[in-house]
């Protein structure tokens, strides 16, 4: 079911190509940064007549990294929305033809760069939503798993990590993130079989948070944008959301007592913020708070 937050509605912004023309980037009026993957099956800039498969190369990772940094350093951005171009693929992952040209050592550094980029996305204290507009397989799923919330478009689309069929593993965070999201047993079964499955099964295992039965791609984009709007200023306490993310991302990797200590420090930081003062005062006065992110 799609929830509409009409008080936060905004239009899809005009997107501008990044340096390598493999990512389009733009920001809505209410502070939602859009990162759109766009390439053909070889990972090259999309040309007329080609199907957008949105596979990645080293050059696309440079564009993704630049877009993440643009959103991170933009004080007006409180939400990051990552999606794929077209109506068939979110992303099919790494371009196999591209990988076939690389030396083993180069492939290692290629995976390292991808891991570092997704870690930067994951560690950015702003909410990240992945809008899965089509097939989300291999490295495409690995990108989606680095988001905080995943919303899929209803349709005959596939999800999975089929790298085992190539004699390799999902090396852009796939084994690490999938096991943390769905558990050891389920992640093992998915990866050793390399099977692909539908968004409905992905939702059943909490890999996907929701599936939108949108009538068209444009409607799906608008539906996700409307959903994301509830997390934008002045409706949501963006700093609190960022600190919640920091606590969850970092805290799960440390012992409980240290996680609790981290939580206290993040809470102390929030207690001193303008947003906390505004939120608490509005509650007492039975008013709707307006947050500014400070």
C-alpha positions in Angstrom: 0.0 0.0 0.0 1.3 3.4 -0.9 1.0 6.2 1.7 0.7 9.7 0.4 2.2 12.6 2.4 0.6 15.4 0.6 2.0 18.0 2.9 5.4 17.0 1.7 4.8 16.4 -2.0 7.4 17.7 -4.4 8.1 17.2 -8.1 10.8 15.0 -9.6 13.8 17.3 -10.1 15.7 17.9 -13.3 18.7 15.6 -13.1 22.2 16.5 -14.4 24.8 14.0 -15.6 27.8 13.5 -13.4 31.4 13.7 -14.8 31.3 10.2 -16.5 27.7 10.4 -17.5 26.9 7.2 -15.7 24.9 8.8 -12.9 22.3 11.5 -13.0 21.9 13.8 -9.9 19.5 16.4 -8.7 17.8 17.7 -5.6 14.1 18.4 -4.9 12.8 21.6 -3.4 12.3 19.8 -0.1 15.8 18.4 0.1 15.7 14.9 -1.4 18.8 14.1 -3.4 18.2 11.8 -6.3 21.0 9.5 -7.5 20.0 7.7 -10.7 22.2 5.0 -12.2 22.3 5.0 -16.0 24.3 2.8 -18.4 24.0 0.1 -21.0 24.9 -3.6 -20.6 28.6 -2.8 -21.0 28.5 -0.1 -18.4 28.9 2.7 -21.0 27.0 5.9 -21.1 23.5 5.2 -22.4 22.9 6.0 -26.1 19.6 6.1 -28.0 18.3 2.7 -28.8 20.2 1.0 -26.0 18.4 -0.6 -23.0 19.3 0.9 -19.6 20.7 -2.1 -17.6 22.6 0.2 -15.3 25.6 -2.0 -14.9 28.6 -0.5 -13.3 32.3 0.0 -14.1 35.0 1.8 -12.2 33.8 5.0 -13.8 30.3 4.6 -12.5 31.6 4.2 -9.0 33.5 7.5 -9.4 30.1 9.1 -10.3 28.3 7.4 -7.5 31.0 8.5 -5.0 30.8 12.1 -6.2 27.0 12.1 -6.0 27.1 10.7 -2.4 29.6 13.4 -1.4 27.5 16.1 -3.0 24.5 15.0 -1.0 26.5 14.5 2.2 27.9 18.1 2.2 24.7 19.8 1.1 23.0 21.1 4.2 19.7 21.4 2.4 19.6 17.6 1.7 18.1 15.4 4.4 17.2 12.3 2.3 19.1 10.4 -0.4 17.1 8.5 -3.0 18.9 6.1 -5.2 17.3 4.4 -8.2 17.9 3.1 -11.7 17.1 4.7 -15.1 14.3 3.1 -17.2 11.5 0.7 -16.3 13.3 -2.7 -16.4 16.4 -2.5 -14.2 17.5 -0.9 -11.0 20.9 -2.4 -11.7 22.2 -5.7 -13.1 25.5 -5.2 -11.1 29.0 -5.2 -12.6 29.4 -5.3 -16.3 30.7 -8.8 -17.0 32.3 -7.7 -20.3 34.2 -5.0 -18.4 35.4 -7.4 -15.7 36.6 -9.9 -18.3 39.1 -7.3 -19.5 40.7 -6.7 -16.0 43.6 -8.4 -14.3 42.9 -10.2 -11.0 44.8 -7.5 -9.1 42.7 -4.7 -10.8 39.5 -6.6 -10.0 40.5 -6.6 -6.3 41.0 -2.8 -6.3 37.7 -2.5 -8.2 35.9 -4.3 -5.5 37.7 -2.4 -2.8 36.7 0.9 -4.3 33.1 -0.3 -4.6 33.1 -1.4 -0.9 34.5 2.0 0.2 31.8 3.8 -1.8 29.0 1.8 -0.3 30.4 2.2 3.1 30.5 6.0 2.5 26.8 5.8 1.6 26.0 3.6 4.6 27.9 5.9 7.0 26.4 9.2 5.7 24.1 10.3 8.6 21.2 11.0 6.2 18.4 8.5 5.4 19.0 6.5 2.2 16.1 5.0 0.3 16.5 2.7 -2.6 13.7 2.8 -5.1 13.9 -0.5 -6.9 12.3 0.3 -10.3 13.2 -3.1 -11.9 15.5 -6.1 -11.8 17.9 -5.9 -8.8 20.5 -8.6 -9.2 24.1 -9.1 -8.4 25.9 -5.9 -7.6 22.6 -4.1 -8.0 21.2 -5.8 -5.0 24.5 -5.1 -3.2 24.0 -1.4 -3.8 20.4 -1.6 -2.6 21.4 -3.4 0.6 23.6 -0.4 1.6 20.4 1.7 1.7 18.4 2.1 4.9 15.0 1.5 3.3 14.2 -0.5 0.1 10.9 0.1 -1.8 10.2 -2.0 -4.9 8.0 -1.5 -7.9 5.5 -4.3 -8.4 6.1 -6.3 -11.5 7.8 -9.4 -12.9 11.2 -8.4 -11.6 14.0 -10.6 -10.2 16.2 -10.2 -7.2 19.3 -12.3 -6.3 23.0 -12.7 -6.0 23.9 -15.2 -8.8 27.7 -14.6 -8.7 28.3 -18.3 -7.8 27.4 -19.2 -11.4 30.5 -17.2 -12.5 32.7 -19.0 -10.0 32.9 -16.0 -7.6 31.0 -14.6 -4.7 29.1 -11.3 -4.2 32.2 -9.3 -3.4 30.7 -5.8 -3.1 29.3 -6.4 0.4 26.8 -9.0 -0.7 27.8 -11.8 1.7 28.2 -9.4 4.6 25.1 -7.4 4.2 22.7 -10.2 3.1 23.6 -12.3 6.1 23.0 -9.4 8.4 19.7 -8.6 6.8 18.1 -12.0 6.4 20.2 -14.3 8.6 22.8 -16.9 8.1 20.7 -19.8 6.9 18.6 -17.9 4.3 21.6 -15.9 3.0 23.6 -19.1 2.5 20.8 -20.8 0.6 20.3 -17.7 -1.7 24.0 -17.3 -2.5 25.1 -20.9 -2.9 22.2 -21.7 -5.3 22.5 -18.3 -7.0 18.7 -18.4 -7.6 16.7 -15.3 -8.4 13.4 -14.6 -6.8 10.5 -12.0 -6.9 10.1 -8.9 -4.8 7.3 -10.6 -2.9 9.7 -13.2 -1.5 12.2 -10.5 -0.8 9.5 -8.7 1.2 8.6 -11.9 3.1 12.3 -12.1 4.3 12.4 -8.3 5.1 14.9 -7.7 2.4 12.4 -5.3 0.8 10.3 -3.1 3.1 7.4 -2.4 0.7 6.2 -3.1 -2.8 4.2 -0.3 -4.6 1.6 -1.3 -7.1 2.1 1.9 -9.1 0.5 2.2 -12.5 3.6 3.4 -14.3 7.3 4.2 -13.7 6.5 7.9 -13.3 3.9 7.1 -10.8 6.3 4.8 -8.9 8.9 7.6 -8.7 6.3 10.1 -7.5 5.0 7.6 -4.9 8.5 7.0 -3.5 9.2 10.7 -3.6 6.1 11.4 -1.6 7.0 8.7 0.9 10.5 10.2 1.2 9.0 13.6 1.9 7.9 12.7 5.4 11.6 12.5 6.3 12.5 16.0 5.0 12.6 19.3 6.8 10.7 20.8 8.4 8.5 17.8 9.0 11.1 15.4 10.3 14.0 15.9 12.8 16.8 15.1 10.2 19.6 15.3 12.8 17.8 12.8 15.0 17.3 10.5 12.0 21.0 10.8 11.3 22.0 9.9 14.8 19.6 7.0 14.9 21.4 5.7 11.7 24.8 6.2 13.2 23.8 4.3 16.4 22.4 1.4 14.4 25.2 1.2 11.8 28.0 1.4 14.3 26.4 -0.1 17.3 25.6 -3.5 15.9 29.3 -4.2 15.4 30.3 -3.6 19.0 29.4 -5.1 22.4 26.1 -4.0 23.9 27.6 -2.0 26.7 29.6 0.0 24.2 26.6 0.4 22.0 24.6 1.8 24.9 27.5 4.2 25.6 27.5 5.4 22.0 23.7 5.8 22.2 24.0 8.0 25.2 26.6 10.2 23.5 24.4 10.6 20.4 21.4 11.4 22.6 23.4 14.0 24.6 24.2 15.6 21.2 20.6 15.7 20.3 19.5 17.1 23.7 21.6 20.1 22.9 20.1 20.6 19.5 17.6 23.2 18.4 15.4 20.5 17.0 15.1 18.7 20.4 14.1 21.9 22.0 11.5 22.6 19.3 10.2 19.1 19.4 9.8 18.9 23.2 8.3 22.4 23.4 5.8 21.6 20.6 4.7 18.4 22.4 4.1 20.3 25.6 2.2 23.0 23.8 0.3 20.5 21.7 1.6 22.0 18.5 3.2 20.5 15.4 6.9 21.0 15.6 9.0 22.5 12.8 12.5 21.3 12.6 15.5 23.0 10.9 18.1 20.2 11.2 20.2 21.9 13.8 
